[in-house]
Amino acid sequence: MAKKLTGMDIFKLLPKTNCGECGVATCMAFAMKLAQKNAELSQCPYASDEATKVIGAASEPPIRLVKIGTGKHAVAIGNETVMFRHDKTFVHQTAIALCLDDTLGGAAISKTAADMEAYAIVRVGETLRVDMLCINNASGDADAFAAAARSAAANFKGALMLKSASVKNLIDCSTAVGDRAPLLHAATAATVAELGAFAASAKLPVCVSAQTIDEAFGLTDTLAGKGHRDIVIDVAANNCAAMIQNNTIVRKAAIASSVKQMGYPIVNFITGRQSAADMVADASSVICKYASIVVIDHADKDALLPLLMLRQNIYTDPQKPIQVDAGIYKIGDAGPNSPLVVTTNFSLTYFIVSGELENAGVPVHLAIVDSEGMSVLTAWAARKFNGEKIGAFLKSKDVNKQFSSRKIIIPGYVASISGELEENMPGWEVLVGPQEASDITPFMKKFAKV
């Protein structure tokens, strides 16, 4: 187990110059930030070789960053530092991988791979999609395995995982798609030496497959001892509850106890479920607790969507609201005589309101006021969205010269600010819109007829 350095331990290794070049006033304050993993030693320009060696090793993230694939389509997992997202936030999203057996045949694999490549949902400014394909050597045949992997690689740009009980088949298949840097599944007690040596020489990430956590400890220790640390952990479990228990033990050992042998990302296989609903339920549970990769075998888009949306919600920073840039956005063929619709810069508010305005088919300008990412009522309560703030923002955009409509529509929930806004925007008429986004379309259509 690695020693966990305290702030005082770190301070003793620092130069104690209090130069402030690290961005912190004193070396003691910098040491405390290092101990909390809120700073990096590279910020200190005068750190000694001894400090770099000792503190650098101790300040590594407790869970190793592992990259699968190459280029912009590579999947990064791990690098986590906390047990609970409210402590700091989770860093790398759980990768969702679709499992395809090589017995499906090239045509079926090509079609599914192409479907997954094309499938993308845009939600609050982020594109949600399947990250990986897992090619399973269900046939046991090396040629069929390699052919399936090539079919998948030709039609899917994301990362690949290759799964086989045969080391030879894994080596042959990874060679067939070697430029894609796939994750190899899996090194067991019987194969860790052979597969580990190949993965190290080929610079490929490898998954260890164990029946128990103790066995996984031994396998990761063996690989790391040979200098290969791009590892993913798979501990067998008969049900979702056992998976969550195993995941929690591994995560806690890495983060709370600094057990290096457990400091790797985790993969869970949510396959063989009787229905898509069962798959969604179990996959949702391990996304929350603490899978870095979830492998599923249902390509049903109705099943994928809730997983993608849940993952997005889990991996946002709870201490930092998602927000869009303040500004005035054109909706439809809006011109100088089109009205101004005003709302906050909370991302979900923006995308819902802009979508409803587009559905209405009425040209408008959507004014997004900087409310520090708060929703309408929250921003109003915090005095971030009132007549004075909105008026100052609109004046900064020179709306009196740009627009001739002289009509501003505000959200119904903040109708009380209409008088204050009219005082701050002389010559403009303030109209109170609907409270609910679902009522925007009929409201705007009625407004257009007036």
C-alpha positions in Angstrom: 0.0 0.0 0.0 1.4 3.4 -1.0 2.0 5.9 1.8 -0.5 8.8 1.8 1.4 12.0 2.3 0.1 14.7 4.6 0.4 18.4 3.9 3.3 18.6 6.4 5.0 15.6 4.8 4.8 17.5 1.4 5.9 20.8 2.9 9.1 19.3 4.2 10.0 18.4 0.6 9.2 21.8 -0.9 11.9 24.6 -1.3 10.2 26.8 1.3 10.9 30.0 -0.6 7.3 31.3 -0.5 7.9 32.8 -4.0 4.3 32.6 -5.0 5.2 31.5 -8.6 3.0 28.4 -8.2 0.0 30.7 -7.9 -0.3 30.2 -4.1 1.1 32.7 -1.5 3.1 30.2 0.6 4.7 26.8 0.3 2.6 25.6 3.2 -0.6 26.5 1.3 0.7 24.9 -1.8 1.5 21.7 0.2 -2.0 21.6 1.5 -3.4 21.9 -2.1 -1.1 19.1 -3.2 -2.2 16.9 -0.3 -5.8 17.4 -1.4 -4.9 16.7 -5.0 -6.0 20.2 -6.0 -2.7 21.2 -7.5 0.2 19.6 -9.4 3.9 19.6 -8.4 4.8 20.9 -11.9 3.4 24.3 -10.8 6.5 24.7 -8.5 9.5 25.8 -10.6 12.0 25.0 -7.8 11.0 21.5 -6.8 13.9 19.2 -6.2 14.5 15.9 -7.9 13.7 14.2 -4.5 10.4 16.1 -4.2 9.5 15.3 -7.8 10.1 11.6 -7.2 8.3 11.3 -3.8 5.5 13.8 -4.2 4.9 13.0 -7.9 4.3 9.4 -7.1 2.1 10.1 -4.1 0.0 12.8 -6.0 -0.9 10.6 -8.9 -4.6 10.1 -9.3 -5.6 6.9 -7.3 -7.2 5.4 -10.4 -5.0 5.2 -13.4 -6.0 7.0 -16.7 -6.3 4.3 -19.4 -6.9 5.2 -23.1 -8.5 2.8 -25.6 -8.3 3.5 -29.3 -6.5 6.3 -31.1 -7.0 9.9 -32.2 -10.2 11.9 -31.5 -12.3 8.7 -31.2 -10.2 7.3 -28.3 -12.0 6.5 -25.1 -10.4 7.8 -21.8 -11.4 6.1 -18.6 -10.2 6.2 -15.0 -8.3 9.1 -13.5 -10.9 9.4 -10.8 -10.1 10.9 -7.4 -13.3 10.7 -5.3 -15.9 8.3 -4.1 -18.8 10.7 -4.5 -19.4 13.2 -7.2 -20.4 16.0 -4.8 -16.9 15.8 -3.2 -15.2 17.1 -6.4 -16.9 15.6 -9.5 -16.3 12.5 -11.6 -13.9 13.0 -14.5 -14.3 10.5 -17.3 -17.7 9.2 -18.3 -18.6 5.6 -18.2 -17.9 4.2 -21.7 -20.9 2.3 -23.1 -19.9 -0.6 -25.3 -22.2 -2.8 -27.4 -21.2 -6.5 -27.6 -21.4 -8.3 -30.9 -20.7 -12.0 -31.2 -18.6 -13.0 -34.2 -21.2 -15.7 -35.0 -23.5 -12.9 -36.3 -21.7 -12.8 -39.6 -20.0 -9.9 -41.4 -23.1 -8.4 -42.9 -25.0 -8.2 -39.6 -22.0 -6.9 -37.7 -21.3 -4.2 -40.4 -24.9 -3.1 -40.3 -25.0 -2.8 -36.5 -21.7 -1.1 -36.4 -22.9 1.4 -39.0 -26.1 2.0 -37.1 -24.1 2.7 -33.9 -21.8 5.1 -35.8 -24.8 7.0 -37.1 -26.7 7.0 -33.8 -26.2 10.3 -32.0 -28.5 12.4 -29.7 -27.8 16.0 -29.0 -28.9 17.0 -25.5 -28.0 20.4 -23.8 -25.2 20.9 -26.2 -23.5 17.5 -25.8 -23.6 14.7 -28.4 -24.5 11.4 -26.7 -23.5 8.1 -28.4 -22.2 4.6 -28.0 -18.5 4.8 -27.4 -17.2 1.3 -28.1 -17.9 -2.0 -29.8 -17.0 -5.3 -28.0 -16.3 -8.1 -30.5 -16.9 -11.4 -28.7 -15.1 -14.5 -30.0 -18.2 -16.7 -29.4 -17.3 -19.0 -32.3 -13.9 -19.8 -30.9 -12.6 -19.5 -34.4 -9.6 -17.2 -35.1 -10.6 -16.3 -38.7 -14.2 -15.5 -37.8 -13.0 -13.4 -34.9 -10.7 -11.4 -37.0 -13.2 -11.0 -39.8 -15.8 -9.7 -37.3 -13.4 -7.2 -35.9 -12.5 -5.9 -39.3 -16.2 -5.5 -40.2 -16.8 -3.5 -37.0 -13.7 -1.4 -37.5 -14.7 -0.6 -41.1 -18.0 0.8 -40.1 -17.5 2.2 -36.6 -14.9 4.9 -35.7 -15.1 4.5 -31.9 -12.9 2.3 -29.7 -12.9 -1.5 -29.9 -12.7 -4.2 -27.3 -11.7 -7.7 -28.3 -13.0 -10.6 -26.1 -11.7 -14.2 -26.3 -10.7 -17.1 -24.1 -7.9 -17.8 -26.5 -4.7 -15.7 -26.2 -3.7 -16.7 -29.8 -7.0 -15.5 -31.2 -6.7 -12.3 -29.3 -3.2 -11.7 -30.6 -4.2 -12.5 -34.2 -7.3 -10.4 -34.0 -5.6 -7.4 -32.5 -3.0 -7.6 -35.3 -5.9 -7.5 -37.8 -7.1 -4.2 -36.3 -3.8 -3.1 -34.7 -4.1 0.5 -35.8 -7.2 0.9 -33.6 -5.4 0.1 -30.3 -8.2 -2.2 -29.0 -8.7 -3.3 -25.3 -7.8 -7.0 -24.9 -10.1 -9.1 -22.8 -8.8 -10.9 -20.8 -5.7 -11.9 -18.9 -6.5 -14.6 -16.4 -4.4 -16.5 -13.9 -3.5 -19.0 -16.7 -2.8 -16.4 -19.5 -1.6 -13.3 -17.7 2.1 -14.0 -18.5 1.6 -14.6 -22.2 -1.1 -11.9 -22.9 0.6 -9.4 -20.6 3.8 -9.7 -22.5 2.1 -9.2 -25.9 0.0 -6.3 -24.6 3.1 -4.6 -23.2 5.1 -5.1 -26.5 2.1 -3.9 -28.6 1.3 -1.1 -26.2 -2.3 -2.2 -25.9 -4.5 -1.9 -22.8 -5.5 -5.2 -21.3 -8.3 -6.3 -19.1 -7.7 -8.8 -16.2 -10.6 -11.2 -15.6 -10.8 -12.7 -12.1 -13.3 -14.7 -10.0 -12.5 -12.7 -6.9 -11.1 -9.3 -5.9 -8.1 -11.0 -4.3 -7.4 -12.8 -7.6 -7.7 -9.4 -9.5 -5.2 -7.9 -7.0 -2.7 -10.6 -7.9 -3.2 -10.2 -11.7 -2.8 -6.4 -11.7 0.3 -6.7 -9.4 1.8 -9.2 -11.9 1.2 -6.9 -14.9 2.4 -3.8 -13.1 5.5 -5.7 -11.9 6.4 -6.3 -15.6 5.9 -2.6 -16.4 2.5 -2.8 -17.9 -0.1 -0.6 -16.2 -2.7 0.1 -18.9 -5.1 -2.2 -17.1 -8.9 -2.6 -16.7 -10.4 -4.8 -14.0 -13.2 -7.3 -14.5 -14.3 -9.2 -11.4 -16.9 -11.9 -12.0 -20.4 -11.5 -10.5 -23.6 -13.4 -10.7 -25.9 -10.4 -10.3 -26.0 -6.6 -10.3 -25.9 -6.4 -6.5 -22.6 -8.4 -6.5 -21.2 -6.1 -9.2 -21.9 -3.0 -7.2 -20.4 -4.5 -4.1 -17.2 -5.5 -6.0 -17.0 -2.2 -7.7 -17.4 -0.3 -4.4 -14.7 -2.4 -2.8 -12.2 -1.8 -5.6 -13.0 1.9 -5.8 -12.7 2.4 -2.0 -9.5 0.4 -1.8 -7.9 2.6 -4.5 -9.2 6.0 -3.3 -9.5 5.6 0.5 -6.6 3.2 1.1 -4.3 4.0 -1.8 -4.0 0.3 -2.8 -2.2 0.6 -6.1 -3.2 -2.9 -7.2 -6.8 -1.7 -7.2 -6.2 1.6 -8.8 -7.5 0.8 -12.3 -10.8 1.3 -14.2 -13.6 -1.3 -13.9 -15.6 -3.0 -16.7 -18.9 -4.7 -16.1 -20.7 -7.0 -18.6 -24.5 -6.4 -18.5 -25.2 -9.1 -21.1 -27.6 -12.0 -21.3 -30.5 -10.2 -19.6 -34.0 -11.4 -20.5 -35.2 -8.1 -21.6 -34.0 -4.6 -22.5 -35.6 -3.2 -19.4 -33.6 -5.6 -17.2 -30.4 -4.5 -19.1 -31.2 -0.8 -18.6 -31.9 -1.3 -14.9 -28.6 -3.2 -14.2 -26.5 -1.0 -16.5 -27.9 2.2 -14.8 -26.9 0.8 -11.4 -23.3 0.2 -12.3 -23.0 3.5 -14.2 -23.7 5.1 -10.8 -21.4 2.7 -8.9 -18.5 2.7 -10.4 -18.1 1.1 -13.8 -15.7 2.8 -16.2 -17.0 0.6 -19.1 -20.4 -1.0 -19.3 -20.8 -3.7 -22.0 -24.4 -4.3 -23.1 -25.9 -6.6 -25.8 -29.1 -4.7 -26.7 -28.8 -2.3 -29.6 -32.4 -1.0 -29.1 -32.2 2.7 -29.3 -35.0 3.1 -26.8 -32.8 1.2 -24.4 -29.7 3.2 -25.2 -31.3 6.6 -24.7 -32.0 6.4 -20.9 -28.4 5.1 -20.3 -26.9 7.9 -22.3 -29.0 10.5 -20.5 -28.3 9.1 -17.1 -24.6 9.0 -17.8 -24.6 12.6 -18.9 -26.4 13.6 -15.7 -24.0 11.7 -13.4 -20.9 13.1 -15.1 -21.7 16.8 -15.0 -20.1 18.9 -12.3 -22.7 19.3 -9.5 -20.9 22.4 -8.3 -21.0 24.1 -11.7 -24.3 24.4 -13.6 -24.2 23.7 -17.3 -24.5 26.9 -19.1 -24.4 28.4 -22.6 -22.8 31.7 -23.7 -24.9 34.8 -23.1 -26.0 36.5 -26.3 -28.8 37.1 -28.7 -29.6 34.1 -30.9 -31.6 34.2 -34.1 -34.5 31.7 -34.3 -35.9 31.1 -37.8 -35.8 34.0 -40.3 -35.8 36.7 -37.6 -35.3 40.3 -38.6 -35.2 43.7 -37.0 -39.0 43.7 -36.5 -39.0 40.3 -34.7 -39.7 40.3 -31.0 -37.1 39.5 -28.3 -37.7 36.4 -26.1 -35.7 36.6 -22.9 -34.5 33.7 -20.6 -31.5 32.5 -18.6 -28.3 30.8 -19.7 -29.0 27.5 -18.0 -28.3 25.0 -20.8 -31.4 22.9 -20.3 -33.6 26.1 -20.3 -31.9 27.3 -23.4 -32.3 24.1 -25.4 -35.9 23.5 -24.4 -37.0 27.1 -25.0 -35.1 27.4 -28.4 -36.6 24.1 -29.5 -40.1 25.2 -28.7 -39.6 28.5 -30.5 -38.3 26.6 -33.5 -41.4 24.4 -33.4 -43.6 27.4 -33.3 -42.3 28.6 -36.6 -42.4 32.3 -35.6 -39.2 34.2 -36.2 -37.8 35.7 -33.0 -34.6 36.7 -31.3 -33.7 34.7 -28.2 -31.9 36.8 -25.7 -29.8 34.7 -23.3 -28.9 36.6 -20.1 -25.9 35.5 -18.0 -27.5 34.1 -14.8 -24.4 32.0 -13.9 -26.1 28.9 -15.2 -29.2 29.1 -13.0 -32.7 28.3 -14.1 -35.3 31.1 -14.3 -36.8 30.9 -10.8 -33.5 30.2 -9.1 -31.8 33.1 -10.9 -34.8 35.4 -10.1 -34.5 34.4 -6.4 -30.8 35.1 -6.4 -31.3 38.5 -8.1 -29.4 37.3 -11.2 -32.5 37.6 -13.5 -34.5 40.8 -12.9 -35.4 43.9 -14.7 -32.2 45.7 -14.0 -30.0 42.8 -15.0 -31.9 42.1 -18.2 -32.1 45.8 -19.1 -28.4 46.2 -18.7 -27.7 43.1 -20.8 -30.0 44.3 -23.6 -28.5 47.7 -23.6 -25.0 46.2 -23.8 -26.1 44.5 -27.0 -27.3 47.8 -28.5 -30.8 46.5 -29.1 -32.3 49.9 -29.5 -30.4 50.3 -32.8 -30.6 46.7 -33.9 -34.3 46.0 -33.4 -37.5 47.9 -34.2 -40.1 45.6 -32.8 -39.9 47.1 -29.3 -41.5 44.0 -27.8 -39.8 41.8 -25.1 -41.4 38.5 -24.0 -40.4 37.3 -20.5 -41.0 33.9 -18.8 -44.4 33.7 -17.0 -42.8 32.6 -13.7 -41.2 36.1 -13.4 -44.1 38.2 -14.4 -43.4 40.4 -11.4 -40.3 41.9 -13.1 -42.2 43.3 -16.1 -42.6 46.8 -14.5 -39.0 47.0 -13.5 -37.9 45.9 -17.0 -40.1 48.5 -18.7 -38.4 51.2 -16.4 -35.0 50.0 -17.5 -36.0 49.7 -21.2 -38.0 52.8 -22.0 -40.0 52.6 -25.2 -40.2 48.8 -25.1 -43.4 46.8 -24.3 -42.8 43.9 -21.9 -45.1 40.9 -22.5 -45.5 38.0 -20.1 -45.1 34.7 -21.8 -46.2 31.2 -20.6 -44.9 29.6 -17.4 -44.3 26.2 -19.0 -42.1 25.5 -22.0 -44.8 23.2 -23.5 -47.1 26.3 -23.8 -44.5 28.4 -25.8 -45.5 27.0 -29.2 -49.3 27.9 -29.0 -48.4 31.2 -27.3 -46.1 32.3 -30.1 -48.5 31.2 -32.8 -51.2 33.3 -31.2 -48.8 36.1 -30.7 -47.9 36.1 -34.4 -51.6 36.6 -35.4 -52.1 39.7 -33.2 
